[in-house]
Amino acid sequence: MKFRVERDVLAEAVTWTARSLSPRPPVPVLSGLLLKAEAGTVSLSSFDYETSARLEIPADITTEGTILVSGRLLADICRSLPSAPVDIETDGSKVTLTCRRSSFHLATMPESEYPPLPALPAISGTLPGDAFAQAVSQVIIAASRDDTLPILTGVRMEIEDDMITLLATDRYRLAMREVPWKPVTPEFPRVPW
């Protein structure tokens, strides 16, 4: 496998995907990020049997392939690289990251032992990401920060027809925000989350 990608794009993708890695994985391969280079994109995946993350970034692919490397180590390396294109190339059981005069060699893990990612559910509908982020930031201020009642530390979502309602409370205050969305089917059933 051999490809070239911009450092900022790679660092952001690796950091975002590595966030879902478990600090103490039950199986060593679950501490890794799966990188798959094909058809002009590199997909980065992480999975710990509870949470999975997958992201695709554009890249100049010379040779297609798949590798599994330590996710946290790769994230640390990507953050320390200079702002220039990064070349990633495999050689047997090692992968080399080169950026200007910096060069890092990492051992790979056997990707055959990596569990397959769960299939994504069918899309139920869409809404603009910025509208959803703004709604969450407006209600999260009322969520409890006290871990004695963990149910109050989250945001409740209710979906009914073409409206998503977000609610948060800490027993003393309540925040609610409604956001319109576009369901795939017009008669979307009421779903509290």
N, C-alpha and C positions, 0 to 999 in steps of 0.2 A: 504494500500500500504506500502511496506517495501522493501528497497534495500540498497546496499552498493556500493560506487563508490569512486575512488581516488580523493582527494581534488583538485589536479592540473587540472585534466580533467574536473571536475565539475565547478571549478572557471572559467576556460577558456570558457567553453560552456555557462555558465550563463552570463558572461560578454559580449560575442559576441552576444547572442540572445537578451539580455536586451538593447543593443545599438539601436535597432529599435523601442523601446518603446517611445511613445509620452510623452513629459514632462507634457502636460496638456491634458489627454485623454478626449474625449467627453462623454465616458461611463466609470465608475470606473473599470469594469472588464478588460478593455483594458490596464490597468497599470500592469496587471498580466502576469506571465509566466505560460504556461500550461505544466505540467510535466506528461508524460505518460510512465509508466513502464510496459513493456511486452517483452517476448521472449528474455531475455538477454540484452536488450537495454533500455535506457531511452531517450525519445524524448522530446526536449524542444522547445516550440513554442511561438512566439509573433506575434501580429497582431494589426494594428491600422486603418484598412480600406484602407490604401494606401500602406503600406509596411508590408511584412510578412517575418518572419525568422523561419527556422526549422532546428534543428540539432539533430543528434543521437549520443549517447555516450554508450560505453559498461558498463555494471553494473551487479552485482550479485543480481538478483531479488529473493526475498523471497516470496513476495506477490505482484501480479500485481494490477495496479490501476491507477487512474488519479486524479491530484489535480491542483488547480489554486492558485498561491501565488503571493504576491507583487514582481515584477521583480527587481526593484531597491533595495529593502530591501534584497532580496535573494542574489543579486550580492555583496552588501556591506558585508554581513555575510560571503559569500564564500571567499572573499579576505582576511578576517581577521582570518580564520581558520588556525590551524597549519597544516603542511604538513604530513597528515596521512589519512587513509581511513575515509570517512564520511558515517554515517548511517542516513538514512532518513526514518521516519516512521509516518504514519498518525494515529490519534486517534480522530475519530469523525470529528469535524470541525477545528482541529488543526494539525499542522505538526511539528515534532521535528527533528532537525538536531543535531547530536551528533558526535563530533570529539575529541578523547582523553577525557580530562576533560571538554571540552567546550560543552555546550548544549544551543540550541536556540529553542524557541517555537514561531511559527508563526500561525496567523489565516489564514484560507483558504477562498477563495471566491467561490461562486457557479459556477462550471464549466459548468453547463447547460446554463448559460447566455452568455458564451463565444461564439463568432461567429465562424463558421467553416472557416478554412483556405481555400484560393482559390486553385483550382487545378493547378498543375504545367503544363505548356505547354509541348508539345512533344519536345524531344531533337532534335535540328537541326544539331548539330555537336559537336565536341570536340577539345580542344587544351590543352596542358599542362598548369597548373596553374602558374608555375614559369615563363614560357615564356610570358603569358598574363600580369602578375604582373610587369615583367621587362619592357615590352612595355609601359604599363600605366605610370610607373615611369619615363620613358624617355621622354614622350610627355607632361606630366602634368606640367613640369617646364615652358612651354610656355603658359599655361592657365592663364587667367587674374585673379587677386585677387581683382579686383575692382567690387563691387556689382552694380555699376550704369548700367553696361551692363551684366546682368546675363547670357546671352547666351554664352558669351566668358569665363565663369568660368568653363565650362565643357570640356569633351573630346568627339569629334564626332567619331562615329564608322561607317564604311562602310564595308559591307560584299559582296564580289563578288567572285563567284566560290569557290576556295580553299584558298582565301586570305582575311584577315581582316585588314583594314587600320584604324589606329587611328590618329586623327588630333587634335591639340590644338593651339590656338593663343590668343594673347593679343593685336592685331592690329599692333604690332611692330616686332614681331617675330612669326615664325610658326614652329611647330615640327610635323613630320610625321613619323610613323613607321608602317611597314607592318609585319604581323605575319601569317604564314601558319596555317591552321586548317583543320580538316577532317569533311566535311559536310556529313550528312546522305545520301542525294541524290547528285549525281554527278553534276546535272545542278541546283545548288542553285541559286535562283534569286538574283539580286542586291537589297540589303536592306540598305538604309542609316538610321542610328539611331541618 
